[in-house]
Amino acid sequence: MRHIRTILFTLFFLAQVALAQSNLFIATTDFSTGSTALLPAGAEAAEVNLLGVHSDAVVRFHNDMIYVINRLGQDNVIVLDAADPSTPVTQFSVGNGTNPQDIEVVAADRAYVTLYERSEVLVVDPRDGTELDRIDLSAFADADGLPEIADIARVGQRLYVSCQRLDRNGTWGPADDSFLAVIDIDSNSLVDADPERDGIQGIVLSSPNPNALIPVGQSIVVSTAAHFGDRLGGVEVIDTQSNRSLGIAVSEEDLGGDLNRIALVDDERGFAIISDENFANYVIPFNLQSGQVSPALQGLSGGYIPDLAVDGNRLIVADQGSFSDPSSAGLKIFDATDHSLLQG
């Protein structure tokens, strides 16, 4: 359920002039059907129903191209030109039942796709979906045979891929440790994160069940959820030079709930979506360097918040609304410095 609840809105910015507002591309779903919308920079209203997509879809952006990842049940990628996001440039399958989760485009003719229902990272030509390679991550699987490969992030010539290692034979909680597998882009091979041990090792996370990876310079900031309700997850920092976790910088206990997603303003300031014991959702500001958290943002419904993103000094929050206030559903835009609500 934690995995499913990350898909109601997917936010992604289509960069314009530096420091100016960006266009905002949104994937939406009612868990039966999916659609997309565009909020142009400076606009007061969104252009809606641009293109029908899967009810479980996320989007990524690279070099003026939008990549819509249609997950389990459709198992394909739609490629759009940001100049015309209503008309697909191409659409390609990644294999029936593979459940693609993320894509990292490293060149015009090469991209890496994580497959949740397989033990492989698929390498494709994103221009037409031609398969170029497969990278085996079965060494990171737990007892159920799958490593649950989810998010992917790039730092230099290496990719860092989250292996959640969830127990499919039990409660779908983490079986034990979760890892980041490290892939060398030049050779399409795994990098041993701990040469002193036998075999190919990944980076062991301080807390299991990662649900977001954000590269910051030579580091990767990871959001981990651990088990639902245990408050053992948090925001941790990975040093890619040593391939070691520096530990949890901000804990779920400090944040006051289960950690769903994060967004960063810079290498210090960030925001976390948390869910409390009553399943109410909040956005909590935090500081990675000091570990300090600030009071929750005001002006949100308290209902489900599936995603958030930072655009310059704006924080964009996708608010589903609540049973008592369903009309509040939509995008809430905050000042990322003083946390005031700018518009919604």
C-alpha positions as CSV (number, residue, x, y, z in Angstrom):
1,M,0.0,0.0,0.0
2,R,2.8,2.4,0.8
3,H,4.1,1.8,-2.7
4,I,0.8,2.4,-4.3
5,R,0.1,5.6,-2.4
6,T,3.0,7.5,-4.2
7,I,1.2,7.9,-7.5
8,L,-1.8,10.2,-7.2
9,F,0.0,13.2,-8.5
10,T,3.5,13.3,-10.1
11,L,5.0,16.8,-10.4
12,F,7.8,17.7,-12.7
13,F,9.2,21.0,-13.8
14,L,10.0,21.9,-17.4
15,A,12.9,24.4,-16.9
16,Q,12.6,27.9,-18.3
17,V,14.9,30.8,-17.6
18,A,17.1,30.4,-14.5
19,L,15.4,31.7,-11.4
20,A,12.1,32.3,-13.3
21,Q,9.1,30.2,-12.7
22,S,9.0,26.9,-14.6
23,N,6.2,25.2,-16.5
24,L,4.7,22.5,-14.3
25,F,3.7,19.1,-15.8
26,I,1.3,17.0,-13.7
27,A,0.2,13.4,-14.0
28,T,-3.0,12.7,-12.2
29,T,-5.1,9.7,-11.4
30,D,-8.4,8.6,-9.7
31,F,-6.9,5.1,-9.4
32,S,-9.0,4.0,-12.3
33,T,-7.9,6.3,-15.1
34,G,-5.0,8.7,-15.6
35,S,-4.5,12.0,-17.3
36,T,-2.0,14.9,-17.5
37,A,-2.1,18.6,-17.2
38,L,0.2,21.6,-17.7
39,L,0.5,24.7,-15.5
40,P,2.5,27.2,-17.6
41,A,4.9,29.5,-15.8
42,G,3.0,32.5,-14.3
43,A,-0.4,31.1,-15.3
44,E,-3.4,31.2,-13.0
45,A,-5.1,28.1,-14.5
46,A,-3.9,24.8,-15.7
47,E,-4.4,23.2,-19.1
48,V,-6.1,19.9,-18.2
49,N,-6.7,16.5,-19.9
50,L,-3.8,16.9,-22.3
51,L,-3.1,13.2,-22.7
52,G,-4.6,10.1,-21.2
53,V,-2.1,7.9,-19.3
54,H,-2.1,4.9,-17.1
55,S,-3.8,5.3,-13.7
56,D,-0.4,4.4,-12.2
57,A,2.1,6.7,-13.9
58,V,5.0,9.0,-13.0
59,V,6.9,11.5,-15.1
60,R,10.6,12.5,-15.6
61,F,12.2,15.3,-17.6
62,H,15.5,15.4,-19.5
63,N,16.7,17.8,-22.2
64,D,13.3,19.2,-23.2
65,M,11.7,15.7,-23.3
66,I,9.1,14.3,-20.9
67,Y,9.1,10.6,-20.1
68,V,5.8,9.2,-18.8
69,I,6.3,5.8,-17.1
70,N,3.2,3.7,-17.2
71,R,3.6,1.2,-14.5
72,L,2.1,-2.3,-13.7
73,G,-0.7,-3.2,-16.1
74,Q,0.6,-1.1,-19.0
75,D,4.4,-1.5,-18.6
76,N,5.5,1.1,-21.1
77,V,7.1,4.5,-21.5
78,I,5.6,7.5,-23.4
79,V,8.0,10.1,-24.7
80,L,6.8,13.7,-25.2
81,D,8.4,16.8,-26.4
82,A,8.0,19.5,-23.8
83,A,7.0,22.0,-26.5
84,D,3.9,19.8,-27.3
85,P,3.1,17.6,-24.3
86,S,-0.2,16.5,-25.7
87,T,1.3,14.5,-28.6
88,P,3.5,11.5,-28.1
89,V,6.8,11.4,-29.9
90,T,7.0,7.6,-29.3
91,Q,5.8,5.0,-26.9
92,F,7.6,1.7,-26.2
93,S,7.0,-1.4,-24.1
94,V,9.4,-2.6,-21.4
95,G,7.8,-6.0,-21.2
96,N,4.5,-7.2,-20.0
97,G,4.2,-7.4,-16.2
98,T,7.6,-5.8,-15.5
99,N,6.2,-2.8,-13.6
100,P,8.7,0.0,-14.6
101,Q,9.3,2.5,-11.8
102,D,11.9,5.0,-12.9
103,I,14.0,6.1,-15.9
104,E,17.4,7.9,-16.0
105,V,18.3,9.2,-19.4
106,V,22.1,9.5,-19.7
107,A,22.3,10.3,-23.5
108,A,20.0,10.9,-26.4
109,D,20.4,7.2,-27.3
110,R,20.7,5.6,-23.9
111,A,18.4,5.3,-20.8
112,Y,18.1,3.0,-17.8
113,V,14.7,1.8,-16.6
114,T,14.1,0.1,-13.2
115,L,11.8,-3.0,-13.3
116,Y,10.0,-3.7,-10.0
117,E,8.8,-7.2,-11.0
118,R,12.2,-8.3,-12.3
119,S,15.8,-8.5,-11.0
120,E,17.1,-6.3,-13.8
121,V,17.7,-2.8,-14.9
122,L,16.8,-2.4,-18.6
123,V,19.0,-0.3,-20.9
124,V,17.1,1.1,-23.9
125,D,17.4,3.6,-26.7
126,P,14.7,6.1,-25.5
127,R,14.1,7.3,-29.1
128,D,12.4,4.1,-30.0
129,G,12.7,1.7,-27.1
130,T,15.3,-0.6,-28.6
131,E,16.8,-2.9,-25.9
132,L,20.5,-2.3,-25.6
133,D,21.4,-4.3,-22.4
134,R,20.1,-5.7,-19.1
135,I,22.0,-5.4,-15.8
136,D,21.4,-8.2,-13.4
137,L,20.7,-7.2,-9.8
138,S,19.5,-10.6,-8.6
139,A,22.4,-10.7,-6.1
140,F,20.4,-8.1,-4.1
141,A,17.2,-10.1,-3.9
142,D,15.8,-11.3,-0.5
143,A,14.2,-14.7,0.0
144,D,11.3,-14.1,-2.3
145,G,13.7,-13.8,-5.2
146,L,13.2,-10.1,-6.1
147,P,15.1,-7.0,-4.9
148,E,12.2,-4.6,-5.6
149,I,14.2,-2.2,-7.8
150,A,12.6,1.3,-7.6
151,D,14.3,4.7,-7.8
152,I,17.4,5.6,-9.8
153,A,19.7,8.6,-9.5
154,R,22.9,9.6,-11.3
155,V,26.1,11.1,-9.9
156,G,28.9,11.5,-12.4
157,Q,29.4,8.3,-14.4
158,R,27.6,6.1,-11.9
159,L,23.9,5.3,-11.3
160,Y,22.5,4.5,-7.8
161,V,19.5,2.2,-7.8
162,S,17.4,1.5,-4.8
163,C,16.7,-2.1,-3.9
164,Q,13.9,-2.0,-1.3
165,R,14.0,-5.8,-0.6
166,L,10.3,-6.1,0.6
167,D,8.9,-9.4,1.9
168,R,6.3,-10.5,-0.6
169,N,5.7,-13.7,1.4
170,G,4.7,-11.7,4.5
171,T,3.4,-8.2,5.1
172,W,5.3,-6.4,2.2
173,G,7.5,-4.7,4.8
174,P,11.3,-4.7,4.4
175,A,12.8,-8.2,4.8
176,D,15.9,-6.8,6.4
177,D,18.4,-4.3,4.9
178,S,17.8,-2.2,1.8
179,F,20.6,-1.3,-0.6
180,L,21.7,1.1,-3.3
181,A,23.2,-0.9,-6.1
182,V,25.9,1.1,-8.0
183,I,26.2,0.8,-11.8
184,D,29.1,2.1,-13.9
185,I,27.6,3.9,-17.0
186,D,30.7,3.3,-19.1
187,S,30.7,-0.5,-18.7
188,N,27.1,-1.2,-17.8
189,S,28.4,-3.3,-14.9
190,L,27.9,-3.3,-11.1
191,V,30.5,-1.5,-8.9
192,D,31.6,-3.2,-5.7
193,A,30.7,-0.8,-2.9
194,D,32.8,-2.8,-0.4
195,P,35.8,-4.5,-1.9
196,E,36.9,-5.9,1.4
197,R,34.0,-8.3,1.4
198,D,33.4,-11.2,-1.1
199,G,31.2,-10.7,-4.0
200,I,29.6,-7.5,-5.4
201,Q,28.3,-5.4,-2.5
202,G,25.8,-2.5,-2.5
203,I,25.6,0.5,-0.2
204,V,23.8,-0.6,2.9
205,L,21.2,2.0,4.0
206,S,20.9,3.0,7.7
207,S,17.1,2.4,7.5
208,P,15.2,0.1,5.0
209,N,12.5,0.8,2.5
210,P,13.8,3.8,0.4
211,N,11.1,5.8,-1.4
212,A,13.1,8.7,-2.9
213,L,16.6,9.4,-4.1
214,I,17.8,13.0,-4.7
215,P,21.4,13.7,-5.9
216,V,23.0,16.7,-4.3
217,G,26.6,17.3,-5.5
218,Q,28.6,14.2,-4.7
219,S,26.0,13.0,-2.3
220,I,22.6,11.3,-2.5
221,V,19.8,12.2,-0.1
222,V,17.6,9.2,0.6
223,S,14.1,9.1,2.1
224,T,13.4,5.8,3.9
225,A,10.1,4.6,5.5
226,A,11.2,1.4,7.3
227,H,8.0,-0.4,8.5
228,F,4.7,1.4,8.7
229,G,4.2,3.0,12.1
230,D,7.6,2.1,13.6
231,R,9.2,5.6,13.2
232,L,12.6,4.0,12.3
233,G,13.0,5.6,8.9
234,G,14.2,9.1,8.0
235,V,16.3,11.2,5.7
236,E,19.8,9.9,5.3
237,V,22.8,11.0,3.3
238,I,25.0,8.8,1.1
239,D,28.6,9.8,0.4
240,T,29.2,8.5,-3.2
241,Q,33.0,9.0,-2.9
242,S,33.2,6.4,-0.1
243,N,30.0,4.5,-1.0
244,R,28.9,4.7,2.6
245,S,25.8,6.0,4.3
246,L,26.6,8.9,6.7
247,G,23.5,7.9,8.7
248,I,20.1,9.4,9.3
249,A,20.2,13.2,9.4
250,V,16.5,13.7,10.2
251,S,14.5,10.8,11.8
252,E,10.9,9.9,11.4
253,E,10.6,10.4,15.1
254,D,11.7,14.0,14.8
255,L,9.4,14.5,11.8
256,G,6.5,13.1,13.7
257,G,5.2,10.4,11.3
258,D,5.8,7.9,8.5
259,L,8.0,9.5,5.8
260,N,6.4,9.4,2.3
261,R,8.4,11.7,0.1
262,I,10.9,14.6,0.3
263,A,12.0,17.6,-1.8
264,L,15.1,19.7,-1.3
265,V,15.6,23.4,-1.8
266,D,19.4,23.1,-1.5
267,D,22.0,21.0,0.4
268,E,20.5,22.1,3.7
269,R,16.8,22.9,3.4
270,G,14.1,20.4,2.6
271,F,10.5,19.4,3.0
272,A,9.1,16.0,4.0
273,I,5.6,14.6,3.6
274,I,4.7,12.6,6.7
275,S,1.6,10.6,7.7
276,D,0.7,10.5,11.4
277,E,-1.0,7.7,13.4
278,N,-4.4,8.9,12.1
279,F,-3.2,8.9,8.4
280,A,-3.4,12.7,8.2
281,N,-0.7,14.1,6.0
282,Y,1.5,17.1,6.7
283,V,4.5,18.8,5.1
284,I,7.3,19.4,7.5
285,P,10.4,21.6,6.8
286,F,13.7,20.2,7.9
287,N,17.4,21.1,7.9
288,L,19.8,18.4,6.8
289,Q,22.8,19.9,8.5
290,S,21.4,20.6,11.9
291,G,18.7,17.9,11.9
292,Q,16.2,20.6,13.0
293,V,12.5,20.4,12.0
294,S,10.0,23.3,11.8
295,P,6.3,23.3,12.3
296,A,4.1,21.9,9.6
297,L,3.0,24.1,6.7
298,Q,-0.4,25.8,7.2
299,G,-3.0,25.9,4.5
300,L,-3.1,22.2,3.6
301,S,-6.2,20.0,3.9
302,G,-4.7,17.3,6.2
303,G,-5.8,14.7,3.6
304,Y,-3.5,12.7,1.4
305,I,-0.4,14.5,0.0
306,P,1.2,12.2,-2.7
307,D,4.0,14.5,-4.0
308,L,5.8,17.8,-3.7
309,A,8.5,19.6,-5.6
310,V,10.7,22.7,-5.4
311,D,10.9,25.3,-8.2
312,G,13.4,28.0,-7.3
313,N,12.0,29.5,-4.1
314,R,8.6,28.0,-4.6
315,L,7.4,24.7,-3.0
316,I,4.6,23.0,-5.0
317,V,2.4,20.6,-3.0
318,A,-0.1,18.2,-4.5
319,D,-3.0,18.1,-2.0
320,Q,-5.8,15.5,-2.6
321,G,-8.1,17.3,-0.2
322,S,-9.9,15.7,2.7
323,F,-13.4,14.1,3.3
324,S,-14.4,17.3,5.2
325,D,-13.0,19.6,2.6
326,P,-12.8,17.9,-0.8
327,S,-12.9,21.2,-2.7
328,S,-9.4,22.0,-1.4
329,A,-7.9,19.4,-3.7
330,G,-5.3,20.8,-6.1
331,L,-1.8,22.4,-6.1
332,K,-0.8,24.6,-3.1
333,I,2.2,26.9,-3.8
334,F,4.3,28.0,-0.9
335,D,7.3,30.3,-0.4
336,A,10.1,27.9,0.3
337,T,11.8,30.4,2.7
338,D,9.1,31.8,5.0
339,H,6.7,28.9,4.3
340,S,3.8,31.2,3.5
341,L,1.0,30.1,1.2
342,L,1.3,32.0,-2.0
343,Q,-1.6,30.6,-4.0
344,G,-3.6,27.4,-4.6
